[in-house]
Amino acid sequence: MIKHVFRRGAVTLGAAAMAVTALAGVAHADRGVPYVKPGQHGDGVACVQQGLRNAGYSIAVDGQYGNATYAALTDFQYHRGLSADGIVGPKTGDALYYGYLKPSGNLVQIEFCPTVIPTS
């Protein structure tokens, strides 16, 4: 009985927190997000690819970190004075997010991407 009440309260509290965050419209970084690296796949890679597309690179947004993503990312890093290692850490994440994803006006890019790519 107590477990059931506790779970219901936790779910309600979680839903309320999500609603407040969504209504506030403020994106915030999740400092626990792992770096995005070659060979990975998933939402973090897709956000990196979308940021690179927004920056003018002609790559597919397929969530697969392959050779095309590596080439575009290292070029992006090199031209911005970042370590051109093909790894998205907080500095590259900030350059992609604040320079190209956030200004897009796309809510998915603004709200979701900073939760799956490292930013500061």
N, C-alpha and C positions, 0 to 999 in steps of 0.2 A: 504494500500500500504506500509506504513512504517513498520507495523507489519510483513508483508510478507518478506520484505528485512531484517529486524532484525532477524527473525527466520532463514532465509536462511544463514545469516552470522553466527549465533550461531551454527547451525548444521555444517557448514563448519569448524568453529573454533574447535568444539568438535571433529570432525573427524580427523582434523590435529593433535590435541593433542594426540588422541589415537594412531595415526600412529607413531608419534615421540616416544611415550612411548613404543610401540611394537618394533620399530626398535632399541631403546636403549637397550632393553633386561634387564632392571633393574627392579626387583621387589621392591615394596615399600609398607609399611604398611599403612593401613587406620585406623587411630587412633579412628575413630568413630564406629568401628565394635563392635557390642554387644558380650558379653561373650557367650560361648556355654555351655548350661546347660542340665541336664537330662530332658527328655520329649520333647525336641525340635526335629525338623526334617529340612532337607534342605542341601544346599551346604556346609555350615559351618561344620555341623556334618559329612558329607561325607569326607571333607578334614581332619578332626580330625581322623576319622576312617582310612583313607589312611595313615596318618602319623603313626598311631599305627601299622598298617600292615607293613609298612616299618621298624618299630622298632622291628618287630618279633612277634607281637600279631596276633593270628588267629581269626580275626573277619571279619564279612561281611561289605562291604562298600555299605550300602543301604540308607544312609542319615537319618536313624531313631536312635535317641539316646535312646537305651533301656538298659537292664541289662548287656548285654555282653560288650557294649561300656563303661558303667560305671565301670565294673570290670577291664577292660583293662586299662582305663584311670587312675583310682585310683592307680593301681599297677605301672603304668608308673610314675605317680607323686611321689609316695612313694619312688621308687628306684632312683629318681633323686633329692631327698631332697626338693621337692615342697610340698605345702599343698595338701594332698590327699583328696580333697573335691569333685572331679568329675566335677569341673567347669573349663573351659578353659578360663583363663584370659591371660594377656600379658606374664607372666612368663612361663606358660605351653605352650602357643602358640609359644613363641620363641623356647622352647625346641623341640617341634614337627617340626616347620618350619625349623629352622636352622640346627637341628640335623638329620632330616629324610626326610622332603619334598623337600627342596632346593637341597640337594646333590643327589636326585634321577635322575636328568637330565630330568625329565618329565616336559615339558613346562606348562602344566595345573597346576601341583603342584607348580611350581616355580612362575608363573605369577598370577594365579587366587587365590590360597589358601590364600595368605596374605591379600586379599581383603575381605575375609569372615570369617577368624579367627583372634582374636586379637593378635597382635605382637607389639613389641616396635621399 
